[in-house]
């Protein structure tokens, strides 16, 4: 088992305190977000470190906060994708509205959403691929916003609504929304209705999410048209359809990200070219491939 030093625990807790400033709820609610007992969190704030959390907990928190054991860190790049998602989330948070983003995999949607959740006040991230059903989704949202996820399902949901209506300008980002089953998607409609005018909602996914929504509306499944309406009736997309424009989009995206993470730019064009090789399914390599190549060639 990997042993975590007290110095690294201190580094993780410092990062945790940085994001504490972006949450308007109580310390008790904040500690619930991170799976920490409130009394333990108070002792951590008092300067105690050793023996209060398991190493696995420190690892999970460090991973979520992008705190690295090594000196290597994946730096944020303000790509076109980052800018468009940031603009959408800003709109949803400012005006308590809903929007949808549907785009290719591997272009930085998740990285951007997690970054915004770490750095924006009352911005919450939920990974729907880990919470596909109704009960798991509600518990995931509860944990994300600092509501107790234990107890009766109806009480948890009521507390989520109450919390979101009372926090200043909250916004909830649901990533991998295409993984949600029909009942879970319609729970989002219920939460949107209950928090209308008080909370923004932003749903993200790849082509599968669009297919789920379009199929639900085409087959006149109850609730889908209403949910589509509440999410502004359009999908935000950044990747062009035209093959030439798409290749240029990826070239700029990958170049922007690698430039922010390569001290020596001498091999930039070489790595970008490798990323742009089209695979057997006609897909261009995205940022995950770019990161792998950067590691290999560093």
Buried (B, 14 or more C-beta within 10 A) or exposed (E): EEEBEEEBBEBBBEBBEEBBEBBBBEBBBBBBBBEBEBEBBBBBBEEEBEEBBEEEBBBBBBEBBBBEEEEEEBEBBEBBBBEBBBEBBBBBBEEBBBBBBBBBBBBBBBBBBBBBBBEBBBBBBBBBBEBBEBBBBBBBBBBBBBBBBEEEEEEBBEBBBEBBBEBEBBBBBBBBBBBBBBEBBBBBBEBBEBBBEBBBBBBBBBEBBBEBBBEBBEEEBEBBBBBBEBBBEEBBBBBEEEEEEBBEBBBEBBBBBBEEBBEEEEBBEEBBEBBBEEEEEEEBBBBBBBBEBBEEEE
